[in-house]
């Protein structure tokens, strides 16, 4: 089963649905049938969830299109059972830009909520007592559908303003703190607050709602990951690829038999290779592809990746760090004056990071 279902693209940004999203739909249908719901109630709830996730997509597009104004591209927006995720090329380092990009998402939901507030209109529900409100909301009408969608958008704004990574509130807090202190220190503080909130969610979730436990882990790991990434980028800033690259690299030719590559893989510590011909890079052999095809009598050119990315020896290591976290295969040939001089991958980059951490403390 494919990990994602493509829904199309907006302004060059791919919209994808992760396959686990369909578990949410199945759970809604199952829950309705279990409690004796009708076909009408089941379709109503499924449609409401789909409409809510359309609002989530618009929320993420708010982030992505604002980031685009600052020269930051977004590869895709992925819908998950717990929400959406825009894969920005990078987070702006300018606190002002990060603040604007982050606020753009919740602002979309505020606009939708205001529009629905007057369209429903919500004021009519406020004049009803509890019994009347309950009876009114039990019917599956368009007005009720729009009212629930209004509540969803208000909820998205409130939830996203929780000051914890990876929610918008955590990034807003970090951006505000970074206006007064270093980005690394601001991230540490925001991350610490986020993890404290995660622990609180975990305790409440264990007592009352298991779903809060899932959110707690999501927040805790998100805060930890953001803090680690910012610290790593700070350590790598000002250092070049040449300082961390591997020089003595085995290369192969397109017409070489794959058996030769497999033998080299077994007898050395190298696990990915560059394919060369007439002094030019023709492709890259990735470890996974070599293993998957090791029992076949084929040539290197049959499985080499020709859509590889290269970096230059003078490039900053923070750029490569981002590439290792965004590309499927974190293995990049290195060029110097358009000549192949070595490679850099996530393994030796992480080793270089460990050394820098020791030197920093």
JOJOGI-V840170 format. One record per residue. N is the residue number from 1. RES is the residue in one letter. PSI is psi in whole degrees, -180 to 180 (* if undefined). NEAR is the number of other C-alpha atoms within 12 Angstrom. Layout:
BEGIN
N | RES | PSI | NEAR
N | RES | PSI | NEAR
END
This chain:
BEGIN
1 | X | 134 | 7
2 | X | 147 | 10
3 | X | -31 | 15
4 | X | 149 | 21
5 | X | 124 | 22
6 | X | 130 | 19
7 | X | -5 | 18
8 | X | -161 | 16
9 | X | 154 | 18
10 | X | 121 | 21
11 | X | 39 | 18
12 | X | 3 | 16
13 | X | 120 | 30
14 | X | 137 | 28
15 | X | 120 | 33
16 | X | 150 | 30
17 | X | 122 | 33
18 | X | 144 | 26
19 | X | -26 | 20
20 | X | -17 | 22
21 | X | -32 | 25
22 | X | -18 | 22
23 | X | -35 | 17
24 | X | -46 | 24
25 | X | -44 | 25
26 | X | -40 | 20
27 | X | -39 | 19
28 | X | -45 | 26
29 | X | -46 | 26
30 | X | -44 | 21
31 | X | -41 | 19
32 | X | -44 | 21
33 | X | -37 | 18
34 | X | -37 | 12
35 | X | 9 | 12
36 | X | 22 | 13
37 | X | 160 | 19
38 | X | 173 | 18
39 | X | -38 | 15
40 | X | -45 | 18
41 | X | -37 | 25
42 | X | -48 | 25
43 | X | -37 | 23
44 | X | -48 | 28
45 | X | -38 | 33
46 | X | -44 | 25
47 | X | -37 | 23
48 | X | -41 | 29
49 | X | -43 | 31
50 | X | -40 | 26
51 | X | -38 | 22
52 | X | -41 | 34
53 | X | -22 | 34
54 | X | -40 | 29
55 | X | -34 | 35
56 | X | -41 | 40
57 | X | -44 | 38
58 | X | -37 | 33
59 | X | -50 | 37
60 | X | -35 | 43
61 | X | -32 | 41
62 | X | -46 | 35
63 | X | -50 | 44
64 | X | -45 | 42
65 | X | -31 | 33
66 | X | -41 | 31
67 | X | -36 | 35
68 | X | -31 | 26
69 | X | -22 | 18
70 | X | 16 | 23
71 | X | 19 | 17
72 | X | 119 | 24
73 | X | 159 | 26
74 | X | 122 | 33
75 | X | -46 | 28
76 | X | 162 | 34
77 | X | 124 | 41
78 | X | 130 | 36
79 | X | 127 | 36
80 | X | 164 | 26
81 | X | -27 | 27
82 | X | 6 | 28
83 | X | -159 | 32
84 | X | 160 | 33
85 | X | 118 | 33
86 | X | 122 | 40
87 | X | 80 | 28
88 | X | 144 | 33
89 | X | -37 | 27
90 | X | 162 | 32
91 | X | 133 | 36
92 | X | 137 | 30
93 | X | -21 | 27
94 | X | 123 | 22
95 | X | -40 | 27
96 | X | -45 | 24
97 | X | -42 | 29
98 | X | -40 | 36
99 | X | -45 | 31
100 | X | -43 | 30
101 | X | -42 | 39
102 | X | -43 | 41
103 | X | -25 | 35
104 | X | -35 | 31
105 | X | -60 | 40
106 | X | -31 | 37
107 | X | -36 | 32
108 | X | -44 | 31
109 | X | -34 | 39
110 | X | -44 | 28
111 | X | -44 | 22
112 | X | -43 | 32
113 | X | -42 | 30
114 | X | -43 | 22
115 | X | -46 | 20
116 | X | -32 | 27
117 | X | -43 | 28
118 | X | -24 | 18
119 | X | -36 | 20
120 | X | -53 | 25
121 | X | 148 | 22
122 | X | -29 | 25
123 | X | -32 | 14
124 | X | -36 | 19
125 | X | -28 | 23
126 | X | -24 | 16
127 | X | -6 | 12
128 | X | 148 | 15
129 | X | 178 | 12
130 | X | -46 | 12
131 | X | -44 | 12
132 | X | -40 | 15
133 | X | -43 | 19
134 | X | -46 | 14
135 | X | -39 | 14
136 | X | -44 | 21
137 | X | -12 | 22
138 | X | -18 | 21
139 | X | 147 | 20
140 | X | 72 | 24
141 | X | 164 | 19
142 | X | -38 | 20
143 | X | -43 | 23
144 | X | -39 | 29
145 | X | -47 | 32
146 | X | -34 | 31
147 | X | -46 | 36
148 | X | -36 | 32
149 | X | -34 | 36
150 | X | -46 | 32
151 | X | -40 | 27
152 | X | -45 | 30
153 | X | -37 | 38
154 | X | -41 | 29
155 | X | -40 | 21
156 | X | -39 | 35
157 | X | -49 | 30
158 | X | -48 | 19
159 | X | -44 | 25
160 | X | -16 | 35
161 | X | 2 | 26
162 | X | 125 | 29
163 | X | 66 | 32
164 | X | 135 | 43
165 | X | 147 | 41
166 | X | 17 | 41
167 | X | 162 | 42
168 | X | -34 | 41
169 | X | -37 | 35
170 | X | -39 | 40
171 | X | -36 | 46
172 | X | -45 | 35
173 | X | -45 | 36
174 | X | -42 | 45
175 | X | -41 | 35
176 | X | -42 | 29
177 | X | -37 | 27
178 | X | -14 | 27
179 | X | -16 | 22
180 | X | -14 | 15
181 | X | -179 | 16
182 | X | 155 | 21
183 | X | -37 | 32
184 | X | -47 | 28
185 | X | -41 | 23
186 | X | -40 | 29
187 | X | -40 | 42
188 | X | -44 | 31
189 | X | -47 | 30
190 | X | -38 | 39
191 | X | -41 | 40
192 | X | -42 | 29
193 | X | -42 | 29
194 | X | -42 | 40
195 | X | -33 | 34
196 | X | -41 | 25
197 | X | -38 | 31
198 | X | -42 | 33
199 | X | -41 | 26
200 | X | -45 | 22
201 | X | -40 | 28
202 | X | -46 | 25
203 | X | -45 | 21
204 | X | -40 | 19
205 | X | -40 | 20
206 | X | -29 | 17
207 | X | -36 | 13
208 | X | -41 | 12
209 | X | 110 | 15
210 | X | -27 | 16
211 | X | -31 | 19
212 | X | -27 | 24
213 | X | -43 | 23
214 | X | -43 | 22
215 | X | -38 | 34
216 | X | -46 | 32
217 | X | -40 | 29
218 | X | -45 | 27
219 | X | -46 | 39
220 | X | -48 | 33
221 | X | -37 | 25
222 | X | -43 | 28
223 | X | -43 | 37
224 | X | -46 | 29
225 | X | -41 | 25
226 | X | -42 | 34
227 | X | -43 | 33
228 | X | -45 | 21
229 | X | -45 | 28
230 | X | -40 | 31
231 | X | -42 | 28
232 | X | -44 | 31
233 | X | -37 | 31
234 | X | -39 | 27
235 | X | -33 | 29
236 | X | -17 | 32
237 | X | 131 | 21
238 | X | -6 | 16
239 | X | 146 | 26
240 | X | 163 | 25
241 | X | -37 | 36
242 | X | -29 | 28
243 | X | -24 | 27
244 | X | -4 | 33
245 | X | 162 | 37
246 | X | 133 | 29
247 | X | -49 | 22
248 | X | 87 | 15
249 | X | 136 | 24
250 | X | 132 | 27
251 | X | 159 | 33
252 | X | 166 | 32
253 | X | 156 | 28
254 | X | -33 | 30
255 | X | 1 | 20
256 | X | 147 | 23
257 | X | 144 | 25
258 | X | -25 | 32
259 | X | -37 | 22
260 | X | -41 | 24
261 | X | -44 | 41
262 | X | -43 | 33
263 | X | -40 | 18
264 | X | -38 | 23
265 | X | -42 | 24
266 | X | -37 | 17
267 | X | 2 | 11
268 | X | 178 | 14
269 | X | -7 | 16
270 | X | 143 | 29
271 | X | -9 | 30
272 | X | 153 | 37
273 | X | 157 | 45
274 | X | 139 | 41
275 | X | 123 | 36
276 | X | 151 | 28
277 | X | 125 | 18
278 | X | 40 | 12
279 | X | 6 | 16
280 | X | 145 | 20
281 | X | 123 | 33
282 | X | -23 | 30
283 | X | -178 | 30
284 | X | 137 | 39
285 | X | 116 | 44
286 | X | 146 | 32
287 | X | -48 | 27
288 | X | -42 | 20
289 | X | -37 | 25
290 | X | -47 | 35
291 | X | -46 | 21
292 | X | -26 | 14
293 | X | 13 | 23
294 | X | -22 | 24
295 | X | 12 | 16
296 | X | 146 | 17
297 | X | 78 | 17
298 | X | 174 | 21
299 | X | 163 | 25
300 | X | -42 | 36
301 | X | -18 | 26
302 | X | -24 | 24
303 | X | -1 | 32
304 | X | 147 | 34
305 | X | 119 | 28
306 | X | 2 | 20
307 | X | 29 | 17
308 | X | 161 | 25
309 | X | 147 | 28
310 | X | 158 | 35
311 | X | 163 | 35
312 | X | 151 | 28
313 | X | -26 | 31
314 | X | -2 | 23
315 | X | 151 | 26
316 | X | 143 | 25
317 | X | -26 | 36
318 | X | -30 | 31
319 | X | -44 | 28
320 | X | -38 | 40
321 | X | -45 | 40
322 | X | -38 | 27
323 | X | -40 | 27
324 | X | -22 | 27
325 | X | -9 | 24
326 | X | -23 | 21
327 | X | 150 | 21
328 | X | -41 | 18
329 | X | 105 | 28
330 | X | 62 | 31
331 | X | 118 | 38
332 | X | 125 | 41
333 | X | 147 | 41
334 | X | 133 | 35
335 | X | 147 | 27
336 | X | 118 | 20
337 | X | 42 | 11
338 | X | 14 | 17
339 | X | 142 | 19
340 | X | 126 | 32
341 | X | -11 | 31
342 | X | -165 | 31
343 | X | 163 | 42
344 | X | 137 | 44
345 | X | -179 | 37
346 | X | -26 | 28
347 | X | -55 | 24
348 | X | -24 | 28
349 | X | -41 | 37
350 | X | -36 | 27
351 | X | -41 | 20
352 | X | -38 | 29
353 | X | -43 | 29
354 | X | -41 | 19
355 | X | -42 | 18
356 | X | -37 | 22
357 | X | -40 | 18
358 | X | -39 | 11
359 | X | -28 | 10
360 | X | -22 | 13
361 | X | * | 8
END
